[in-house]
């Protein structure tokens, strides 16, 4: 029996790398949780066909294009947008110790001062439709997901830990299906003939294979009767 779920990631309050134009996608997170131990050690190039697996999520098909009934992640509750700078400074006088040429633009001695979009919020939520048990989805995520978004290696997007030491990820059954559209607005990338963005409609989204024209998340979107 299909169930509509709301999944809440409770963050620790330090901020999450969040770009509203390219938010984290829930099906990509579940794909990673299922596939993170089985991926090829050599990632495909952006144009090569990626290795895909079947996810425990309902599948949609619109205009000959298909994907998973899972939304992007959206902030819930009060928060604010800001920027932080990811910086790396190399002591050029000591760079010779690495045995490499000293250079501030390439290699291990490359320096960075990059602005990173940060969202200060306590919760990110997403929706999906599945036939799996909600408890199994929750267990899968709690075992495999520690951070949300980019820059987890420097502490961004850390999920708050509960008393049991595991990530606080809530999964609840809801009546309404917001996995594709909510209040007439797209909650994920969906095919649109005149869309200005081209991307895949299934993870991995960074790959260009099977990319199509899609709507922007948040655009008005009319779902067909059968999808």
C-alpha positions in Angstrom: 0.0 0.0 0.0 1.4 3.4 -1.0 2.0 5.9 1.8 2.8 9.6 1.6 5.6 10.5 4.0 7.0 13.6 5.4 10.7 13.4 6.4 12.3 15.9 8.7 16.0 16.3 9.2 16.7 18.1 12.5 19.9 20.1 12.1 22.2 21.1 14.9 21.9 24.8 14.3 25.4 25.5 12.9 24.0 26.2 9.4 23.6 24.2 6.2 25.0 24.8 2.7 21.7 25.6 0.9 21.2 27.1 -2.5 17.5 27.6 -3.2 18.2 27.2 -6.9 19.7 23.8 -6.4 18.4 22.4 -3.0 19.2 18.9 -1.8 17.0 16.3 -3.4 15.4 13.6 -1.2 15.6 10.8 -3.8 19.3 11.6 -4.2 19.8 11.3 -0.4 18.0 7.9 -0.4 20.0 6.8 -3.4 23.2 7.6 -1.6 22.0 5.8 1.6 21.3 2.6 -0.4 24.1 2.8 -2.9 27.0 4.4 -1.0 28.8 1.0 -0.3 28.2 -0.3 -3.8 29.3 2.5 -6.1 32.1 2.1 -8.5 35.3 3.6 -7.2 35.7 5.4 -10.5 32.9 7.9 -10.9 31.5 8.4 -14.5 32.2 11.6 -16.3 29.3 14.1 -16.5 28.3 12.8 -20.0 28.6 9.1 -19.3 25.5 6.9 -18.4 25.5 6.5 -14.6 24.8 3.4 -12.6 21.2 3.6 -11.3 19.4 1.4 -8.7 15.8 0.9 -7.9 14.7 3.1 -5.0 11.9 2.2 -2.5 9.9 5.2 -3.9 6.9 5.4 -6.3 7.9 6.2 -9.8 6.2 8.9 -12.0 6.2 9.3 -15.8 5.3 12.6 -17.5 5.7 13.3 -21.2 7.9 10.3 -21.7 10.2 11.2 -18.8 10.3 9.4 -15.5 11.6 9.9 -12.0 10.9 9.2 -8.3 8.0 10.7 -6.3 10.3 12.5 -3.9 10.7 16.3 -3.4 13.5 18.6 -2.8 14.3 19.6 0.8 12.8 22.8 2.1 13.4 24.8 5.3 10.8 24.6 8.0 10.4 27.1 10.8 12.3 30.4 11.3 15.7 30.9 9.7 17.7 33.3 7.7 20.1 33.2 4.7 23.7 34.3 5.0 27.1 33.6 3.5 30.3 32.3 4.9 33.7 32.1 3.2 35.5 28.8 2.7 39.1 29.8 3.1 42.4 27.9 2.7 45.7 29.7 3.0 49.0 28.1 2.1 52.2 28.9 3.8 54.2 29.2 0.6 57.5 29.2 2.5 56.7 25.7 3.8 55.2 24.3 0.6 58.5 22.7 -0.4 58.0 20.2 2.5 55.2 18.5 0.4 57.7 17.9 -2.4 55.5 19.8 -4.9 56.0 23.0 -6.8 54.8 26.0 -4.9 51.7 27.4 -6.5 48.8 29.3 -5.1 46.3 28.4 -7.9 46.8 24.6 -8.5 47.6 21.5 -6.6 47.7 20.9 -2.9 49.0 24.4 -2.3 46.0 26.0 -4.0 44.4 28.8 -2.0 40.6 29.3 -1.6 38.4 32.2 -0.6 35.0 31.1 -1.8 31.6 32.5 -0.7 29.3 29.7 0.3 25.5 30.2 0.7 24.4 29.2 4.2 21.0 28.8 5.7 20.6 29.1 9.4 17.6 26.8 10.1 16.8 24.0 12.5 14.8 21.8 10.1 14.7 20.7 6.5 11.7 18.7 5.3 10.9 16.7 2.2 8.1 14.4 1.0 7.9 11.1 -0.8 5.5 8.3 -1.7 6.6 4.7 -0.9 5.3 1.2 -0.3 8.1 0.5 2.2 7.5 0.7 5.9 8.2 4.2 7.3 10.4 2.6 10.0 12.6 1.0 7.4 13.0 4.4 5.6 13.9 6.0 8.9 16.4 3.3 9.8 18.1 3.5 6.4 18.5 7.3 6.7 19.7 7.2 10.4 22.3 4.6 9.5 23.8 6.4 6.5 23.1 10.1 6.6 25.1 12.3 9.0 25.1 15.6 7.1 22.8 17.4 4.6 24.2 19.4 1.7 27.8 20.3 0.7 30.7 21.0 3.0 29.8 18.4 5.5 33.6 17.8 5.9 33.8 21.2 7.6 30.7 20.7 9.8 28.0 22.2 7.6 24.6 20.6 7.6 25.2 18.4 10.6 22.1 16.5 11.8 21.5 16.8 15.5 22.0 13.6 17.5 19.5 12.2 19.9 20.0 10.6 23.3 20.8 7.3 21.5 23.6 9.1 19.6 22.0 8.6 16.2 20.9 11.4 13.8 17.5 12.8 14.6 15.5 12.1 11.4 11.7 12.0 11.8 9.5 10.0 9.3 5.7 10.4 9.5 2.8 9.3 7.4 0.7 12.2 6.1 -2.5 12.4 4.1 -1.5 14.7 1.3 1.1 13.9 -1.3 3.6 16.8 -1.8 6.3 14.7 -3.5 5.8 16.5 -6.9 3.6 19.5 -6.3 2.4 21.5 -3.3 -0.3 24.1 -3.6 0.1 24.1 -7.4 3.9 24.7 -7.2 6.5 22.1 -8.2 8.5 20.7 -5.3 11.0 19.1 -7.5 12.4 19.2 -11.1 9.6 18.1 -13.5 9.7 18.0 -17.3 8.7 21.2 -19.0 9.1 21.7 -22.8 10.0 25.4 -22.5 11.9 25.1 -19.2 15.2 27.1 -19.1 17.0 24.5 -16.9 18.3 21.3 -18.3 19.0 18.4 -15.9 18.3 14.8 -15.1 15.0 14.0 -13.3 16.6 11.2 -11.3 19.8 11.0 -9.3 22.7 11.6 -9.9 21.5 15.2 -10.8 25.1 16.4 -11.5 25.3 14.0 -14.5 24.2 15.2 -17.9 23.1 11.8 -19.4 19.4 11.9 -20.2 19.1 15.6 -19.2 15.9 17.2 -20.3 14.2 20.7 -20.0 12.6 21.0 -16.6 10.7 23.6 -14.5 12.3 25.4 -11.6 11.5 24.2 -8.2 8.7 26.5 -7.0 7.3 27.2 -10.5 3.5 26.8 -11.0 3.0 23.3 -12.4 -0.1 21.4 -13.6 0.2 17.7 -13.1 -1.5 15.4 -15.6 -4.3 13.2 -14.4 -2.2 10.0 -14.8 1.5 10.1 -14.0 
